[in-house]
């Protein structure tokens, strides 16, 4: 070969394509090869060279493997856009698949499998059948993967032609490479099929464990990952498995090590002997630590996994805290993860060493890292009671350096320490106050104000300090305003003198009249009312003892942690999210030409993937925030003291959903009365769940038939089957006697889900300022939950119907329902998000097929059978959640009637 | 399984792009690059190696300034993908001799051929250069290696002593020498990266050696090789003793590895008996053994920092480094760095009289002092005085706002662990067969930090 490949990239003038065409048809082999290279070069930089298809395919019949490979590369790229021409290549493919040279045989099936053109696929089956039984392992291992390719294009074909059995046979192949690929292919097929295809029995287990020893490193990962789904029968079997897997810990490939760790952790759950478990922990520690000597990228993955492992089994690395000390040249993403693990491993024994490190980190250059280090000190103080004092003295030292962001971060964590150890460290308040002027971050300011309010009686000039903040009250961010409001009330309750009294008036005025912020206004009104009606009660509420916060460094919910641990060595363990939260690729079996439909079918994970992505991509930042739920509590210190208000007051994060014009009277039929005036001391409430614009609302009407104006309406929902709860605040104005008001309350799902079998009971509590709390029962109309994306493509419908076991089919007769006109009925059902798919005639009966979907992507496949105009409708449904069937039937019956 | 593989230049140009499954949209390379470039608005923070955008998972590693990226939609093993990306870069380097944008572009056909054999439908098939050789037909086009910085830890031998042929590590394992015949040779490199943190009083807080025995064989016929290590080598911390006890093991005791792992070609049959490794080295560069040591060792450099305040707006920093290794050994490319207080406005330097090959700099943008020395002989010491001028009064304690002092260096023919290759035996019948054997040692600073 002459010259450099890069010359193929050189720009040519106008006649590029004709020129290439000519060269491709040259009689000289070398010239043809060069020409194909040029074509590929053009292809890789994104130029369209599809018009040369015929000419390139003509070069395919060659003994020269180098040239053949190039042509195949071209075919993979363009066959799809030229399906009619692609058929030209079929003959050569089939011929190549029987070539005496195994490389050519393998190349042919490998390439055919990559071409997603029906005509080619048809011709793939016979060669594939042969290649799966080929004498050469290279051909067999290529064929094994090819079955997975074919399954992705046409699953039915794979099953019809018996390729699955052939693939299963390959598990017993004598070549470990073939075994590994067969395992990989079967695992992938299983992933996209709902039927059991690849189940690991104790027999396959022993075969795979044997193959494990001879496999390439990558094959070992495939096999270990497949085996991790195996549940050992008893402790003895688990121990046997572990014994076979443990040598993998010594592997130089980090992926092998982590997959082995996953396998061992899983089997350990079954092992009862504490000695064995302890021994295994001991064996796992050095390889885990060794992962931290790999490239920083691998270290990051290892650290995210170790984070999970030490939460479950803190002893494994209890003595290794030093290896998590940050290196000067670690990338920031590694440092952040190390800090997290250092906090988790910090104990009374090593805290001095750890604090020394944190202190050093807190003077480094990277601001985010410094902040996290300061926070880490605070978290250690909260976690380790005996070390709290030392932590505080380190924080004070840091404050003295007077680096602005260090000071602010320190104040934030000191506030948490005060929450954790009340009345213990107030002596440092004076030092904190020195930094008052430099605070410019909302959270730091709010924390400082909280401290002043909380300890107002011990700070001589607390009123002066707070007053200095008050001047800028209107400009402060909401977080600071809320804190100022609460702190001023505390000050007033603790020192009810003239100064504070004036201050409180200014604050309350600012927070009620001058502000647009509903949170602030509501809180201010509550204080105002408390203070004006019963100052003693106000004291009880505002100055109530706060629940003690605890160490939050083991923040993962145990069930989530277990799920993540079973996903060690997968992305899930890096994002710290269950797989379904970020995997959008489901069941590729029905990938059709029409991508949009395929997408619609995946709406089950309706949470915006972007949101998942955002938090998934920035674990350090987001977890740092998420880990402080308890610590943040002091920001709303009044909250725990006001549980009687049905927990209504403070949780209004969703209030923005309610647009200003929403409370306008909803049109339509009158709402059913849920609380008659006779039982509501003159207050009558009518309400019903409705669906508008893809959202569930609670449409309500209040009529005041009493003699007094009613105001301050609040609402709360008891736990219910669907976890329906208010998605915002109830927007009802003051109701004068004899007037009424309507409102649409946005609802959210899956908040407080009641256990037990599904039912439609919705228990509601409504309160206002003048009357006792009213409780009433309403009914959840199941069809308001039907989502707009419930439409299914016909083929998807069939596929889903087939994939669900027969036990999921339920039917019921509605003897009194009548369908008079198919069209009108379908229109009506469609308006409730039940979508028509197909119909057929069966004798004199009309059979209608429809689909619907409820949130969380649970589909309902419906078959309605009836004689038009005659009472009696039979409804059969299939769904993955048959327990919802009674509710569903009720809804259908209602819809057919209306 | 992965969906796509691509290589991007530092500017974000796609140099190589291979789609294996067609389930990730084409624009993924641009989406990825934008995300990595603007991870945080100020661009200050590095993107983690694994992240998810719109349901697509992106994995990347950086190799010689290039971004090696893979995408996937499934919940696969991230360490597998990251390891694979590293291996792909190594295989390509084995073939091309030199890995950079230029060599990739010149050899794109070969690279695509490699990628098709390494990964099929997103599943890794093999990353062994040895195995790949039987399936790969394109020949590499060599680029002029002389003017290019080579890749990999062994690259440090380029500046090493004359005894070593500098071209070896930029030689393709498949391409023939211009003379036609391949030179029979084998390289065994013992590379140790050391991390030390000194406390402000000079006491060692943490120390660690990450070692690798790296091999690159150009022997024909793949003969079996025996590598003998120190006989008194032991693995695992001795019973019950924790990493923190430096006491007992100091001095000239045995070499104790905390942990080690081996390449899959290595047979350990006699390792437990006489500490020899037997292997048939595959072609290409690969680590025979990785090891980790926290046993105390003698640090090659001691760092002394003195800060004297001279009035409220001035201070003097005196940096002193002392080379504590034998005088027949020379360290190369030493760089000492120290962050100064943010309000430092000017720095004037004073080198010791007669200093050769030393340069100093004050990096205004990140307020960092840099002192570089071309060579440092064992046993010698060097001092730098830096006079600082501040734009505002210090908050009182300069040591809290400056430092720590960090060092990077390379020391050829020296390894602090004292792990040795006692002999390297090549099993081949013929008496006349006597290939070149290179056993080389080198030590590099990983995180070498002295707090002040």
HADDOCK unambig.tbl for C-alpha pairs under 7 A between the chains (distance, minus, plus):
assign (segid A and resid 4 and name CA) (segid B and resid 106 and name CA) 5.67 0.50 0.50
assign (segid A and resid 4 and name CA) (segid B and resid 141 and name CA) 6.54 0.50 0.50
assign (segid A and resid 5 and name CA) (segid B and resid 106 and name CA) 4.73 0.50 0.50
assign (segid A and resid 5 and name CA) (segid B and resid 107 and name CA) 5.82 0.50 0.50
assign (segid A and resid 5 and name CA) (segid B and resid 108 and name CA) 6.99 0.50 0.50
assign (segid A and resid 6 and name CA) (segid B and resid 105 and name CA) 5.90 0.50 0.50
assign (segid A and resid 6 and name CA) (segid B and resid 106 and name CA) 4.52 0.50 0.50
assign (segid A and resid 66 and name CA) (segid B and resid 137 and name CA) 5.69 0.50 0.50
assign (segid A and resid 66 and name CA) (segid B and resid 138 and name CA) 6.41 0.50 0.50
assign (segid A and resid 218 and name CA) (segid B and resid 124 and name CA) 6.45 0.50 0.50
assign (segid A and resid 250 and name CA) (segid B and resid 261 and name CA) 4.98 0.50 0.50
assign (segid A and resid 251 and name CA) (segid B and resid 261 and name CA) 5.54 0.50 0.50
assign (segid A and resid 251 and name CA) (segid B and resid 262 and name CA) 6.20 0.50 0.50
assign (segid A and resid 252 and name CA) (segid B and resid 261 and name CA) 5.22 0.50 0.50
assign (segid A and resid 252 and name CA) (segid B and resid 262 and name CA) 5.55 0.50 0.50
assign (segid A and resid 252 and name CA) (segid B and resid 263 and name CA) 5.92 0.50 0.50
assign (segid A and resid 254 and name CA) (segid B and resid 79 and name CA) 6.28 0.50 0.50
assign (segid A and resid 255 and name CA) (segid B and resid 79 and name CA) 4.80 0.50 0.50
assign (segid A and resid 255 and name CA) (segid B and resid 80 and name CA) 4.62 0.50 0.50
assign (segid A and resid 286 and name CA) (segid B and resid 259 and name CA) 5.85 0.50 0.50
assign (segid A and resid 287 and name CA) (segid B and resid 259 and name CA) 6.92 0.50 0.50
assign (segid A and resid 290 and name CA) (segid B and resid 259 and name CA) 6.98 0.50 0.50
assign (segid A and resid 290 and name CA) (segid B and resid 292 and name CA) 6.88 0.50 0.50
assign (segid A and resid 293 and name CA) (segid B and resid 210 and name CA) 6.26 0.50 0.50
assign (segid A and resid 297 and name CA) (segid B and resid 49 and name CA) 5.42 0.50 0.50
assign (segid A and resid 297 and name CA) (segid B and resid 61 and name CA) 6.48 0.50 0.50
assign (segid A and resid 298 and name CA) (segid B and resid 79 and name CA) 6.06 0.50 0.50
assign (segid A and resid 298 and name CA) (segid B and resid 82 and name CA) 6.64 0.50 0.50
assign (segid A and resid 301 and name CA) (segid B and resid 78 and name CA) 6.99 0.50 0.50
assign (segid A and resid 301 and name CA) (segid B and resid 79 and name CA) 6.54 0.50 0.50
assign (segid A and resid 327 and name CA) (segid B and resid 447 and name CA) 5.57 0.50 0.50
assign (segid A and resid 328 and name CA) (segid B and resid 447 and name CA) 5.40 0.50 0.50
assign (segid A and resid 328 and name CA) (segid B and resid 449 and name CA) 6.93 0.50 0.50
assign (segid A and resid 329 and name CA) (segid B and resid 447 and name CA) 5.88 0.50 0.50
assign (segid A and resid 332 and name CA) (segid B and resid 45 and name CA) 6.91 0.50 0.50
assign (segid A and resid 332 and name CA) (segid B and resid 46 and name CA) 6.68 0.50 0.50
assign (segid A and resid 333 and name CA) (segid B and resid 46 and name CA) 6.96 0.50 0.50
assign (segid A and resid 333 and name CA) (segid B and resid 48 and name CA) 5.78 0.50 0.50
assign (segid A and resid 363 and name CA) (segid B and resid 400 and name CA) 6.79 0.50 0.50
assign (segid A and resid 363 and name CA) (segid B and resid 401 and name CA) 6.62 0.50 0.50
assign (segid A and resid 401 and name CA) (segid B and resid 395 and name CA) 6.39 0.50 0.50
assign (segid A and resid 569 and name CA) (segid B and resid 77 and name CA) 5.24 0.50 0.50
assign (segid A and resid 569 and name CA) (segid B and resid 78 and name CA) 6.86 0.50 0.50
assign (segid A and resid 570 and name CA) (segid B and resid 75 and name CA) 5.80 0.50 0.50
assign (segid A and resid 570 and name CA) (segid B and resid 76 and name CA) 5.09 0.50 0.50
assign (segid A and resid 570 and name CA) (segid B and resid 77 and name CA) 4.12 0.50 0.50
assign (segid A and resid 570 and name CA) (segid B and resid 78 and name CA) 5.94 0.50 0.50
assign (segid A and resid 571 and name CA) (segid B and resid 75 and name CA) 5.30 0.50 0.50
assign (segid A and resid 571 and name CA) (segid B and resid 76 and name CA) 5.99 0.50 0.50
assign (segid A and resid 571 and name CA) (segid B and resid 77 and name CA) 6.05 0.50 0.50
assign (segid A and resid 571 and name CA) (segid B and resid 78 and name CA) 5.76 0.50 0.50
assign (segid A and resid 572 and name CA) (segid B and resid 75 and name CA) 6.53 0.50 0.50
assign (segid A and resid 579 and name CA) (segid B and resid 75 and name CA) 6.37 0.50 0.50
assign (segid A and resid 582 and name CA) (segid B and resid 55 and name CA) 5.85 0.50 0.50
assign (segid A and resid 583 and name CA) (segid B and resid 55 and name CA) 6.11 0.50 0.50
assign (segid A and resid 583 and name CA) (segid B and resid 73 and name CA) 6.33 0.50 0.50
assign (segid A and resid 583 and name CA) (segid B and resid 74 and name CA) 6.06 0.50 0.50
assign (segid A and resid 583 and name CA) (segid B and resid 75 and name CA) 6.77 0.50 0.50
assign (segid A and resid 584 and name CA) (segid B and resid 55 and name CA) 5.67 0.50 0.50
assign (segid A and resid 585 and name CA) (segid B and resid 73 and name CA) 6.12 0.50 0.50
assign (segid A and resid 585 and name CA) (segid B and resid 74 and name CA) 6.96 0.50 0.50
assign (segid A and resid 609 and name CA) (segid B and resid 54 and name CA) 5.28 0.50 0.50
assign (segid A and resid 609 and name CA) (segid B and resid 55 and name CA) 5.94 0.50 0.50
assign (segid A and resid 610 and name CA) (segid B and resid 53 and name CA) 6.56 0.50 0.50
assign (segid A and resid 610 and name CA) (segid B and resid 54 and name CA) 4.98 0.50 0.50
assign (segid A and resid 613 and name CA) (segid B and resid 52 and name CA) 4.92 0.50 0.50
assign (segid A and resid 613 and name CA) (segid B and resid 53 and name CA) 4.86 0.50 0.50
assign (segid A and resid 613 and name CA) (segid B and resid 54 and name CA) 5.88 0.50 0.50
assign (segid A and resid 613 and name CA) (segid B and resid 55 and name CA) 6.82 0.50 0.50
assign (segid A and resid 616 and name CA) (segid B and resid 51 and name CA) 6.49 0.50 0.50
assign (segid A and resid 616 and name CA) (segid B and resid 52 and name CA) 6.13 0.50 0.50
assign (segid A and resid 617 and name CA) (segid B and resid 51 and name CA) 4.45 0.50 0.50
assign (segid A and resid 617 and name CA) (segid B and resid 52 and name CA) 5.55 0.50 0.50
